Amino acid sequence: DLPRKNFTAMLRLDHNRAASQIAAKTGKAVADIEKLTVWGNHSPTMYADYRFATINGESVAQMINDQEWNANVFLPTVGKRGAAIIEARGLSSAASAANAAIDHMRDWALGTNGKWVTMGIPSDGQYGIPKDTMFGFPVTCENGEYKIVEGLEIDAFSQERINITLAELEGEKAGVAHLL
């Protein structure tokens, strides 16, 4: 039996897309964005969360200070970016996905130097996500191991978004339960 910690899901493409949207909105470099995460499923229900994010030590939420943009532009754009690319180009964003796969594996294997990245990992019950649910969380990586960033305050809006993506994942699990 392989340890469950050896299995992850890639939400890095979504993480990278969220960082690109924030960089475009703030006029800052993607590389300067820290403490960004994407909660949940790799689907339009994912919740890209910049409440804790910083750019050069400054709060991204305070820089943007636009809840309407967050709810009506940022979240839908990040959540539906893959479909928008396919619609516009007639092709998937394979290069972006390949780059995200490289980012995911590099950070897992070589570490993140304390910086947050998003990985889909089996939950141990953190943030109310049922045990063993593969779910996108903020993590840091060191010595080939990932560790969930714990103790983050989840406000009502965030909890609602997390519940939506969790419900979708639970529905997907129920849909294949007969195969297990």
C-alpha positions, 0 to 999 in steps of 0.5 A: 500500500502506498501512503496517501500523502504520496497522492496530490491533485494539481490546483496549481494551474488555478493558483497561477491563473489567480496570481495572473489576475491579481498581477493584472489588477494591481500592476505588480509582478506575479512573482511578488504575490505571496499567501494566495490560495485556491480552496476546493475542486479544480472546477468553476466552483473553486474558491481563489482566495486572496484575503491573506495574500501580500505583494511586497508585504502589503495586503492584496485585499487592501490594494484591490479593495473592491468586493464587486471585482472579487465576486463578479470578475476575479472569481468567475474569471479564474474559475472559468479561465480554461473554458474561456481559452478553449472557446477563444482558441479552439484549443486547451491551454496545454502549455499553461497546464504543463508549466503548472505541473512543473511548478507543482512537482518542483515545489513539492520536491524542492520546497517552497522556502516557506511560501504558500502554494495550492495543492489538492491533498487528502484532508485530515479534517482541517477547515471542516473538510471531511477526512480523506477528501482530496481538496485544494488547500494552502500548503508549504513544502519542505524536504519532499513533504507538504504541510497545510497552512493552518489557523486561517480565519474563514469568514462567512463569504469564504465559508460559503464558497468552500461549502459550494466546492466541497458539495461538488466534490462530495457529489462527484464522490457519490457519483463514482461510489458504486465503482469503488 
